[in-house]
């Protein structure tokens, strides 16, 4: 299997590096020319949870790609998914398939664009949830921030030979969990990510945001509403390592405590493999925080959590809390709001005012 990864940042870059090391045919491409140039000249340097590592990788600028392509993994930010697909449509062959290897509800848009181009539909698309984390620090340099498995599945729900083969390849990096309901897994990640968006309202480590019970209660209320949006859409939300939806519908204080324990377990999972004495981590928050604070660019909230709100509005679900959270992030990105714990105070007040506080 020939694998082309569009988006050679943390998620795509780490997958490409480890698969290349195991001898798989992988090409990394990215629109950040300096990064591709660095990969061509010096390979990829990775530090973080697995120590200091170096990988020789095949890297090409987008205009250097040739077809027909085989497996196309789109690992860009969610808002760039369709642009990434568009860039390789002329290189499609009869067996080319696409993997949305990123956050967000991208698969329906990818399927629709393929149908529009006369190139098929859902049978051409896989969904995935990469639950490891990292950061593209500088050209040719990625920080591996936390471990985690990959969920992978065909959008048709089938167990195809190509699914099994790609899972085998990705196993070079981490555990791959096959899913017959990858759309439910994707919804689960987006529901869970509501508390990740919440953590990005402050410029502080996750232990000082979700790690504090007062703030975790607010985050839990946000996720509970997100779960209600999923259920209103008839989605069977799947559990995964970081998240159990069964814990996010508390009706008693003891059930709320179980939810808070679940959040603390997620925080622990994010930090358990880090050895601060061996490596000083540059990425101290979520990918959203990284985009806002370190990269000084818009995050993917509009194209991921913003779509969650749109899904809710279509079926008449209550989206007030998630909508307010997203509005606050947008204001931060637009320079109209400062990062800080005052944002938590404001959102906590709003949660109480609309009767959505946890028991």
Secondary structure, 3 states (H helix, E strand, C coil): CEEEEECCCHHHHHHHHHHHHCCCEEEEECCCHHHHHHHHHHCEEEEECCCCEEECCEEECHHHCCCCCCEEEECCCHHHHHHHHHHHHHHCCCCCEEEECCCCCCHHHHHHHHHHCCCCCHHHEEEEEECCEEEEEECCEEEEEECCCEEEEECCCCCCHHHHHHHHHHCCCCCEEECCCHHHHHHHHHHHHHHHHHHCCCCCCHHHCCCCHHHHHHHHHHHHHHHHHHHHCCCCCCCECCECHHHHCCCCHHHHHHHHHHHHHHHHHHHCCCCCCCCCCCCCCCHHHHHHHHHCCCCCCCCCHHHHHHHHHHCCCCCHHHHHHHHHHHHHHCCCCCCCCHHHHHHHHHHHHCCCCCC
